[in-house]
Amino acid sequence: MAYPTGCTLYIRESEGLPVGIQLVCGIWEEEKTLALMGVIERCWNNRPSQSAPLARPGDFISEKQRLGIANPPH
């Protein structure tokens, strides 16, 4: 899967900038939010430059499924 042409330009310009992520959970679902925070931290790879690795499509979904917190199909 390719990124849109303009997206690559913005990715290069933002390299090294801090990345902010906000997670929100539903009522009584704090454990899912904490698990997802762990997924994000592991995917981050502790990069000292603070630039996020470009995720492949489905990385977070497959990790959520591995942890058993993915939404069931309807």
KEZAGU-180071 format. One record per residue: y, z, x of N, C-alpha, C in turn; residue number from 0. Coordinates in Angstrom, 1 decimal, always signed. Each point is the difference from the previous one (the first is absolute). Layout:
! residues N
+--------+--------+--------+--------+--------+--------+--------+--------+--------+------+
|    n_Y |    n_Z |    n_X |   ca_Y |   ca_Z |   ca_X |    c_Y |    c_Z |    c_X | resi |
+--------+--------+--------+--------+--------+--------+--------+--------+--------+------+
|      Y |      Z |      X |      Y |      Z |      X |      Y |      Z |      X |  NUM |
...
+--------+--------+--------+--------+--------+--------+--------+--------+--------+------+
//
This chain:
! residues 74
+--------+--------+--------+--------+--------+--------+--------+--------+--------+------+
|    n_Y |    n_Z |    n_X |   ca_Y |   ca_Z |   ca_X |    c_Y |    c_Z |    c_X | resi |
+--------+--------+--------+--------+--------+--------+--------+--------+--------+------+
|   -1.2 |   +0.0 |   +0.9 |   +1.2 |   +0.0 |   -0.9 |   +1.2 |   +0.0 |   +0.9 |    0 |
|   +0.9 |   -0.9 |   -0.3 |   +1.2 |   -0.1 |   +0.9 |   +1.2 |   +0.7 |   -0.7 |    1 |
|   +0.9 |   +0.4 |   +0.9 |   +1.2 |   +0.6 |   -0.5 |   +1.0 |   -1.1 |   -0.3 |    2 |
|   +0.9 |   +0.3 |   -1.0 |   +1.1 |   -1.0 |   -0.3 |   +0.8 |   -0.2 |   +1.3 |    3 |
|   +0.6 |   -1.2 |   +0.1 |   +0.7 |   -0.4 |   +1.2 |   +1.1 |   +1.0 |   +0.4 |    4 |
|   +0.8 |   +0.4 |   -1.0 |   +1.2 |   +0.9 |   +0.2 |   -0.5 |   +1.4 |   +0.4 |    5 |
|   -1.2 |   +0.4 |   -0.4 |   -0.5 |   +1.3 |   +0.2 |   -0.1 |   +0.3 |   +1.5 |    6 |
|   -0.5 |   -1.0 |   +0.7 |   -0.3 |   +0.1 |   +1.5 |   +1.3 |   +0.4 |   +0.7 |    7 |
|   +1.1 |   -0.7 |   -0.4 |   +1.3 |   +0.3 |   +0.6 |   +0.4 |   +1.5 |   -0.2 |    8 |
|   -0.1 |   +0.5 |   -1.2 |   +0.3 |   +1.4 |   -0.2 |   -0.9 |   +1.0 |   +0.7 |    9 |
|   -1.2 |   -0.4 |   +0.1 |   -1.0 |   +0.9 |   +0.8 |   +0.5 |   +0.1 |   +1.4 |   10 |
|   +0.3 |   -1.1 |   +0.6 |   +0.4 |   +0.0 |   +1.4 |   +1.3 |   +0.8 |   +0.2 |   11 |
|   +1.0 |   -0.2 |   -1.0 |   +1.3 |   +0.7 |   +0.1 |   -0.2 |   +1.5 |   -0.1 |   12 |
|   -1.0 |   +0.4 |   -0.8 |   -0.1 |   +1.5 |   -0.3 |   -0.9 |   +0.7 |   +1.0 |   13 |
|   -0.6 |   -0.7 |   +1.0 |   -0.9 |   +0.6 |   +0.9 |   +0.7 |   +1.1 |   +0.8 |   14 |
|   -0.7 |   +1.2 |   +0.0 |   +0.5 |   +1.1 |   +0.7 |   +0.8 |   +1.0 |   -0.9 |   15 |
|   +0.4 |   -0.5 |   -1.2 |   +0.7 |   +0.9 |   -0.9 |   -1.0 |   +0.9 |   -0.7 |   16 |
|   +0.5 |   +1.2 |   -0.4 |   -0.9 |   +0.9 |   -0.7 |   -0.4 |   -0.6 |   -1.4 |   17 |
|   -1.1 |   +0.4 |   -0.4 |   -0.5 |   -0.4 |   -1.3 |   -0.1 |   +1.2 |   -0.9 |   18 |
|   +0.5 |   -0.1 |   -1.2 |   +0.0 |   +1.0 |   -1.0 |   -1.0 |   -0.3 |   -1.1 |   19 |
|   -0.9 |   +1.0 |   -0.3 |   -0.9 |   -0.2 |   -1.1 |   +0.1 |   +1.1 |   -0.9 |   20 |
|   +0.0 |   -0.3 |   -1.3 |   +0.1 |   +1.1 |   -1.0 |   -1.2 |   -0.2 |   -0.9 |   21 |
|   -0.8 |   +1.1 |   -0.2 |   -1.2 |   +0.0 |   -0.9 |   +0.3 |   +0.9 |   -1.2 |   22 |
|   -0.4 |   -0.5 |   -1.1 |   +0.2 |   +0.8 |   -1.2 |   -1.4 |   +0.1 |   -0.7 |   23 |
|   -0.3 |   +1.2 |   -0.5 |   -1.3 |   +0.2 |   -0.7 |   +0.2 |   +0.4 |   -1.4 |   24 |
|   -1.0 |   -0.1 |   -0.8 |   +0.0 |   +0.4 |   -1.4 |   -0.3 |   +1.5 |   +0.0 |   25 |
|   +0.1 |   +0.6 |   -1.2 |   -0.2 |   +1.4 |   -0.2 |   -1.4 |   +0.3 |   +0.4 |   26 |
|   -0.2 |   +1.1 |   +0.8 |   -1.3 |   +0.5 |   +0.4 |   -0.7 |   -1.0 |   +0.9 |   27 |
|   +0.7 |   -0.9 |   +0.7 |   -0.6 |   -1.0 |   +0.9 |   +0.5 |   +0.1 |   +1.4 |   28 |
|   +0.3 |   +1.2 |   +0.4 |   +0.6 |   +0.2 |   +1.4 |   -1.1 |   -0.3 |   +1.0 |   29 |
|   -1.3 |   +0.3 |   -0.2 |   -1.0 |   -0.3 |   +1.0 |   -0.1 |   -1.5 |   +0.3 |   30 |
|   +0.3 |   -0.8 |   -1.0 |   -0.1 |   -1.5 |   +0.2 |   +1.2 |   -0.4 |   +0.9 |   31 |
|   +1.2 |   +0.6 |   -0.3 |   +1.2 |   -0.3 |   +0.9 |   -0.3 |   +0.4 |   +1.4 |   32 |
|   -0.5 |   +1.2 |   +0.2 |   -0.3 |   +0.5 |   +1.3 |   -1.0 |   -0.9 |   +0.8 |   33 |
|   -1.0 |   -0.4 |   -0.8 |   -1.0 |   -0.9 |   +0.6 |   +0.6 |   -1.3 |   +0.4 |   34 |
|   +0.9 |   -0.6 |   -0.8 |   +0.7 |   -1.2 |   +0.3 |   +0.9 |   +0.1 |   +1.2 |   35 |
|   +0.7 |   +1.2 |   +0.1 |   +0.8 |   +0.2 |   +1.2 |   -0.8 |   +0.0 |   +1.2 |   36 |
|   -1.3 |   +0.6 |   +0.0 |   -0.9 |   -0.1 |   +1.1 |   -0.3 |   -1.4 |   +0.4 |   37 |
|   -0.3 |   -0.9 |   -1.1 |   -0.3 |   -1.4 |   +0.3 |   +1.1 |   -0.7 |   +0.7 |   38 |
|   +1.3 |   +0.3 |   -0.4 |   +1.1 |   -0.6 |   +0.6 |   +0.2 |   +0.4 |   +1.4 |   39 |
|   -0.2 |   +1.3 |   +0.3 |   +0.1 |   +0.5 |   +1.3 |   -1.0 |   -0.6 |   +1.0 |   40 |
|   -1.3 |   -0.1 |   -0.5 |   -1.0 |   -0.6 |   +0.8 |   +0.3 |   -1.5 |   +0.3 |   41 |
|   +0.5 |   -0.7 |   -1.0 |   +0.3 |   -1.4 |   +0.2 |   +1.2 |   -0.2 |   +0.9 |   42 |
|   +0.8 |   +1.0 |   +0.1 |   +1.2 |   -0.1 |   +0.9 |   -0.3 |   -0.1 |   +1.4 |   43 |
|   -1.1 |   +0.6 |   +0.5 |   -0.5 |   -0.1 |   +1.4 |   +1.0 |   +0.7 |   +0.9 |   44 |
|   +0.8 |   +0.9 |   -0.4 |   +0.9 |   +0.8 |   +0.9 |   +0.8 |   -0.9 |   +0.9 |   45 |
|   +0.6 |   -1.0 |   -0.5 |   +0.8 |   -0.9 |   +0.8 |   +1.3 |   +0.7 |   +0.4 |   46 |
|   +0.2 |   +0.1 |   +1.3 |   +1.3 |   +0.7 |   +0.5 |   +1.2 |   -0.8 |   -0.3 |   47 |
|   -0.1 |   -1.3 |   -0.3 |   +1.2 |   -0.8 |   -0.3 |   +0.5 |   +0.1 |   -1.4 |   48 |
|   -0.8 |   +0.7 |   -0.8 |   +0.3 |   +0.3 |   -1.4 |   +0.0 |   -1.3 |   -0.8 |   49 |
|   -0.6 |   -1.1 |   +0.5 |   -0.1 |   -1.2 |   -0.8 |   -1.4 |   +0.0 |   -0.7 |   50 |
|   +0.0 |   -0.3 |   -1.2 |   -1.3 |   +0.0 |   -0.8 |   -0.8 |   -1.2 |   +0.4 |   51 |
|   -1.3 |   +0.1 |   +0.1 |   -0.8 |   -1.2 |   +0.2 |   +0.0 |   -0.8 |   -1.2 |   52 |
|   -0.1 |   -1.3 |   +0.1 |   -0.1 |   -0.8 |   -1.2 |   -1.4 |   +0.1 |   -0.6 |   53 |
|   -0.1 |   +0.5 |   -1.1 |   -1.3 |   +0.3 |   -0.7 |   -0.6 |   -1.3 |   -0.5 |   54 |
|   -1.3 |   -0.1 |   +0.1 |   -0.6 |   -1.2 |   -0.6 |   -0.2 |   +0.3 |   -1.5 |   55 |
|   +0.1 |   -1.0 |   -0.8 |   -0.2 |   +0.1 |   -1.5 |   -1.3 |   +0.8 |   -0.3 |   56 |
|   +0.2 |   +1.1 |   -0.8 |   -1.2 |   +0.8 |   -0.4 |   -0.3 |   +1.1 |   +0.9 |   57 |
|   +0.7 |   +0.3 |   +1.1 |   -0.3 |   +1.1 |   +0.9 |   +0.0 |   +1.3 |   -0.7 |   58 |
|   +1.1 |   +0.3 |   -0.8 |   +0.2 |   +1.3 |   -0.6 |   -1.0 |   +0.1 |   -1.2 |   59 |
|   -0.3 |   -1.1 |   -0.7 |   -0.9 |   +0.0 |   -1.1 |   -1.4 |   +0.4 |   +0.5 |   60 |
|   -0.4 |   -0.7 |   +1.1 |   -1.4 |   +0.3 |   +0.5 |   -0.1 |   +1.4 |   +0.5 |   61 |
|   +1.1 |   +0.5 |   +0.6 |   -0.1 |   +1.4 |   +0.5 |   +0.0 |   +1.0 |   -1.2 |   62 |
|   +0.7 |   -0.3 |   -1.1 |   +0.0 |   +0.8 |   -1.2 |   -1.4 |   +0.0 |   -0.6 |   63 |
|   -0.6 |   -1.1 |   +0.0 |   -1.4 |   -0.1 |   -0.6 |   -1.0 |   +0.8 |   +0.9 |   64 |
|   +0.2 |   -0.1 |   +1.3 |   -0.9 |   +0.8 |   +0.9 |   +0.1 |   +1.5 |   -0.2 |   65 |
|   +1.3 |   +0.4 |   -0.3 |   +0.2 |   +1.4 |   -0.3 |   -0.3 |   +0.4 |   -1.4 |   66 |
|   -0.3 |   -1.0 |   -0.9 |   -0.3 |   +0.3 |   -1.4 |   +1.1 |   +0.4 |   -0.8 |   67 |
|   +1.2 |   -0.5 |   +0.4 |   +1.2 |   +0.3 |   -0.9 |   +0.6 |   -1.3 |   -0.6 |   68 |
|   -0.7 |   -1.1 |   +0.1 |   +0.5 |   -1.3 |   -0.5 |   -0.1 |   +0.1 |   -1.6 |   69 |
|   +0.9 |   -0.7 |   -0.6 |   +0.0 |   -0.1 |   -1.5 |   -1.3 |   -0.8 |   -0.4 |   70 |
|   -0.7 |   +0.5 |   -1.0 |   -1.2 |   -0.8 |   -0.4 |   +0.5 |   -1.3 |   -0.7 |   71 |
|   -0.9 |   -1.0 |   +0.1 |   +0.4 |   -1.3 |   -0.7 |   +0.0 |   +0.2 |   -1.5 |   72 |
|   +0.8 |   -0.7 |   -0.7 |   +0.1 |   +0.1 |   -1.5 |   -0.9 |   -1.0 |   -0.6 |   73 |
+--------+--------+--------+--------+--------+--------+--------+--------+--------+------+
//
